[in-house]
Amino acid sequence: MSLAALRTARRCVARHIDPSTGPRILSSIRHASTAEEIKQRLYDSPVLRIRAPTQDVATLNKRLEARVNDRNVVGIVRLWVAAIENGVRPDAVSYDTLLKVTASYGLFDVTLKIFEDMLKMGVGDKQQGLNYVLEVSGILARVRFLGLTGWFLKSAAADPTLEAKVFKMFEEHGCSWDTITYQHILEALARRENLEMALQVLSEMPAKGITPNVQCIQTVICLAGQMGMPQLALELTINSEDIPGVVTDQVWMEVLMSGAAVMNPDVVQRAWDSVRRTGCRPPEPLCVEILNTSCRHGLPELAQSVLSCLKEAGCAIQEHHLAPLVGSYAVAGQLREAYLALDLFKDYKVKILPESASALVEAIDKSISTLDNAWDVLSQLPRPVAIEAVNATLQAATNLSDMQRAIGIYKELSDLEVSPTAATYDILLGGCLSISHAELGERLYQDMLSRGIKPTLQTYSRLILLSLTQETYESAFTRLEEIKEKRMIPPQRVYEALVRRCVEESDPRAELALEDMEICGYRVSPGLRDYLLKGEKRQDTANEAMAWVRSVSDRVSRG
């Protein structure tokens, strides 16, 4: 090393190191007797971090391992080249480390050349080297040494004939398949989603005197789960519980995801219990799938456990978390608990949606008997009763077109110590519409106004549709104007119902209704178009309306 280089190093040290350490290092440099001693001190200094060249295989292996741990692939290549140039002869450990890295990155040609170079040097394990080449010969390479989960990008190994080439190399070198070989074969089958062949290979291994390792069994379990066969994945997992290292948290999570994806209650329940025992916290989307499974099959205890898990994880409880809990109680036949669970929406300050109690409604509206049973349960709830519970029961009654029971429940609101909401009246108006009872609908509407409840768009829409079921339908146009005055946009189905009724009555206002539809941005539905084309009654009005539809279509196409 030249004197100028030493002076430069000295200035760098003076600028960048801690002042407390500077004098000690600079002093040692000044008092060194020879240039060689100065150079050696610089090489050995932990502050300067100037490493001595790699001159022996032990140092090479140590530095290779350090770069693997640091995920420094470029550093590995540079270190290897520099060591070879310095005359270092790599040993079996050196080649094994390098093969592991290149195989993990899916570098088939590089891995093969390193393997061939290893054979020429007469070092290393041929069997293990071939396994590395086989690993990289698949369509995708597993990123293992980085500690990641997933599949790496496509590499030069995308040619499926490469695997056949490697198997031929096993024969040429006189190497038989060992456990690692089978592991790579199973991983290749998993990438191709060939579950049947993977199961066959796994079952044949013991017959050939080869004990499957942990990775072999885990690969098949996860493949079964990913292929939509959660029951098989669960059975394989249970049968492998006595094999150390196989049934990990990740395996149970894979089984849980598989079961939740197809809403398999047995698999989900067993896997959930196992996951919870391990202390793992499934992600929120998976919890939602499990909640939906509990709702589908009536598993309220499972739903409660999932809800507790979400709260422990600090997740904000939302509507799609609470609705399945209500449904799980309803499907299980626990109507009282389902009704009371609706109070959770208020507890968590979550807005309840019309569909939030849909599973509860479905459990009630099966028959008049189930409706009467629901009313008995509802009437015995602690006061005040949640209006959402009442609305769900009213919805079930209107679904059964049993307005007598619906009105009976409505009249008992004061006894339940609850006041109706706009949703209550919208449900009742829907029931009036199902039986075409306009007079009852009007009375309910007036009662709604007398209570100071603001009508919704659905309120007006149902009043219009209800009016169209009567002999005289003038009030439908009055309600339509009320909607416009309140700066609401009437639904398309309201306009189309008006058009149909006007056509049936030869009412020229059909064209006006269509014009309003265009202003609101609606396009004529295929159903209405077919009605106007095929309708025979009041054909003149229908023809006029259809002519207007065609003119609108022409303007749209020209625009």
Secondary structure, 3 states (H helix, E strand, C coil): CCHHHHHHHHHHHHHHCCCCCHHHHHHHHHCCCCHHHHHHHHHHCCCCCCCCCCCCHHHHHHHHHHHHHCCCHHHHHHHHHHHHHCCCCCCHHHHHHHHHHHHHCCCHHHHHHHHHHHHHHCCCCHHHHHHHHHHHCCCCCECCCCCCCCECCCCHHHCCHHHHHHHHHHHHCCCCCCHHHHHHHHHHHHHCCCHHHHHHHHHHHHHCCCCCCHHHHHHHHHHHHHCCCHHHHHHHHHHCCCCCCCCCHHHHHHHHHHHHHCCCHHHHHHHHHHHHHHCCCCCHHHHHHHHHHHHHHCCHHHHHHHHHHHHHCCCCCCHHHHHHHHHHHHHCCCHHHHHHHCHHHHHCCCCCCHHHHHHHHHHHCCCHHHHHHHHHHHHCCCCCCCHHHHHHHHHHHHHCCCHHHHHHHHHCCCCCCCCCCHHHHHHHHHHHHHCCCHHHHHHHHHHHHHCCCCCCHHHHHHHHHHHCCCCCCHHHHHHHHHHHHCCCCCCHHHHHHHHHHHHHCCCCHHHHHHHHHHHCCCCCCHHHHHHHHHCCCCHHHHHHHHHHHHHHHHHHHHC
